[in-house]
Amino acid sequence: MASFLLIHGAWHGGWCFDRLRAPLEALGHVMAAPTLPGMGGDARALAAVSLDGWAEFVAGEARALPGPVILCGHSRGGVVISQAAELAPELFGDLVYITAALVPSGKSLYEVIGASMERDDFGAALTNVEDGLGIAFAPDQAAPVFYNRCTQQDQALAAAHLLVEPVRPLGTPVALSEARYGSIPRHYIECTDDRCFPLAGQRAMQAALPCASVATLDSDHSPFLCAPDALAAALDNIAKERVA
């Protein structure tokens, strides 16, 4: 048994992992999926968000779980789990990047994938809000980017839950060391039909920061919606590797 702490990506919240809970718990695991502070907030809440603050929040959530804690990040959540691992490496047994931003020390998420965020389809869906402290994603443009393998019903439900994303963590470089962050095994779950983080980009990040294991899912950017059983099985395999 392991505790899985799942950190959502940009514009999302802990709600996005709801469908993953049953298959993970059926395998004997514990799952927690909080929503990061400041998501969807007003100007004051958005201004208070920082990457370090999110890392501290994640560490606090991990302390409330029975060990070992396997810390998982989806999409933008990758930089959050990296910084949390640097802050409190003793809390985490493994790090899992679910089609996530695997960013080297000294670089920000924006530096690594900023160009793709501004491409025509993606960039057209973005709107700066609250004097530039947040970025909104147009719900009617979310399906082809995030949920292209999901049912129309799931696409509509997920798009309706999208939140304003705090902008500051996107441009904050991660500060990681081999002694702390580097002491925790990394794993990557790549998704072959991801139109937000294309597979070539996922593999380029893995080449720059090699992982202990890589699992490949036939999925879009949201395997927790379109392939929850396959995602649960991949996570279970990582937990079993820890025991073996």
N, C-alpha and C positions, 0 to 999 in steps of 0.2 A: 504494500500500500504506500502511496505517495500523496502528498498534497500538491495540487497544481494551482498556482497563482497566475491567472491570465490577465494580461494588460492589453487593453484594446488599442486600436489605431486611431488615426485622425478622424474627426467628425463622428466617431462612434462612442459607445459607452459599454458598461458591463453587460447590458442587455443583449449585445450581439452574440454572447456565448451561451445563451439560455439553452439552445438545442443540444449543446455539447454535454451538459450536465448529466443527463440520464445515462448515456453510454459510458461516460467516465466513471460514474458512481457504480454502474453495473459491473465494472471491472475492479471494483474495490477501492477506488481512489476518492480523495476529498478534492473538491473544486471550489475556488473562490474567484470572483470576477468583479472587482469594484470598478466604479466609474471614477476617473481621475478628477481631482478637485479643479474647479474653474471651467469645466466643459460646459458650453452653452450659457455661460454667465454674462453679466453685464460688464460695463467697462471696468469697474472696480475689481470684480472677480478675475477678469481676464488679465488685468495689469499685475495681479498678485501671483500669477502662475510663473514658475521657473522650472527648468529641467532639474535642478538640485532639489527643489521643493517636491516635485513629483517622485524623485528617487527616495526622499525621506518618507513620503507617504507609502510607497511600495514596501519599504523596509518595515514600517509599522504594521502593514497588513500581514507581512510574512511572519512577524513575531506572534501573531494571534493564531497561527496554524500549527498543527503537529508536523514535526519533521519526518523525513526530509522534504524540503520545499523545492519543487521544480518550477522555476520562474519562466513564464512564457510571454513573449511579446508578439503582437500581430502588427504588421505594417509600421507606422510611426512608433508603435510601442516598443520596437527594437531598441531605439536609443534610450528609452526610459529604463528598460531592464538592464541595459549595459551600465548606465550610471548608477542604478540601484546596486548592482553587483560590485561595483567599485566602492560604493559607500559601506556596504555591509556584506562582504563575501562569506562570512561565517554562517549566514542565514540560508544560503542556497546550495543545493546539491548539483544542479544542472541549470543551464540556460537554454531555452528553446526559442528559435526565431522562426515564426510562422509567416512565410513570405514577408519577411520583415526587414527593416533597415538595419543592416550589419555594418556599422560605421567605425572606421579606425579612430584612434585617439587623435585629438586635435582638429577633427573635421566635424562639421555639423551635418544634419540630415539634408539641409538645403544645398550645401556644397556638393553632396554626393548625388542627389537625385533632383536637384532644383530644376535642371533643364527639362526633365520629363514632366515635372509638375506644371510647367508653363506651356507645354505643347498644346496644340489647337483644341482637341477634345476636352482635355483636362482643364486647361487654363480658362476656357470659356465658361466653365461651371463655377468658377471662384469669384467671390465678391468680398472685398475688404469691408469690415463693419467695425463699429465702436472706435472710430478714429484710427483704424489700422491695427488695433490690438487683437482683433479676431478675424478669421476667415470663414465665410459661409460657403457651403457646397450646395448648388442648386439640386433639390430633390429630384426634379424631373430629368436630370442628366446623370443620376447616380447608377442606374441599372447597367448600362453598357460598360461602365468603368469598374464597378465594385461587384456586381451581382449577375454577370452575363450567363452563368450556368444555373441560376436559381429560377424557381417558378415565378410567374408573374405576380402571384399573391405575395410571395416572400419578398420580391423586389419592391412592391408597393409598401409593405409593412416596414421593411428596413429603411427605405428612403424617408419615410415619415418620421423616423426616430433620429435622423441626423442632427447633430448639434454644432454650434459654432466652435471652431477650433482656436485655442489660444495660439498666437503667432510666435511668441518669444522662444519657446523651446525648439521650434523648427530651425532657428538660426543660431542656436547655442552649440558650440563644439562640445563633444563628449571629452572628458578628461579621464583616461583609463591607464592603468599600470599592469604590467605582467604579474607583479607580486600579488595583486588583489583581484582585479577583474580576470586577469589571465590565468588565475589558479582554478577557475571553475570550468568544467567541460562545456563546450558549446555544441549545439545541434541545430541543424537547419531543416525545416520542412518546406520544400519548394512546391510551387503550384504551376502546372504546365500551361494553363489557359488564363493566366493572370494578365489582365489588360491595364492594371494600375502599376504593378511592378512586373514588367515582362520578364520571362524566364531568363533571357540573356543578362538582364540586369541583376537578377537574383544570383546568378552564377558568377558574375563579375565580383559581387560583394563577397561571396564565399571564397573566391580565389585570393582576394586580398586578405581575408581573415579566415583561414581554414577551420573547419569544424570537425569534431570528433565523429559525427555521423550525419548523413544526409538522407532524408526520406523524400520521395517524390509522389505527389498526389495529382490525380487527374481532376483538377479543380480550377475554379476562378479565384479571385482575390479573397473570397469569403468562404473557406472550406467549412467553417463552423455552421454555415447555413446550407450549403449545397452538398456537403460530404461529411457530416458530423461523425458518422460511424468510422469512416476511414481516418479522420483526424484523431479520434479517440484511440484507435488501434496504433497509430504512429506514436502518440504520446505514451501509451501503455508500453510499447517496445522500449522507449527510452527509460522508463521506470524499471523495466525488467533488466536492462543492461546495467543499471546501477546496482541491482541486487546480485547479479551474476558474478 
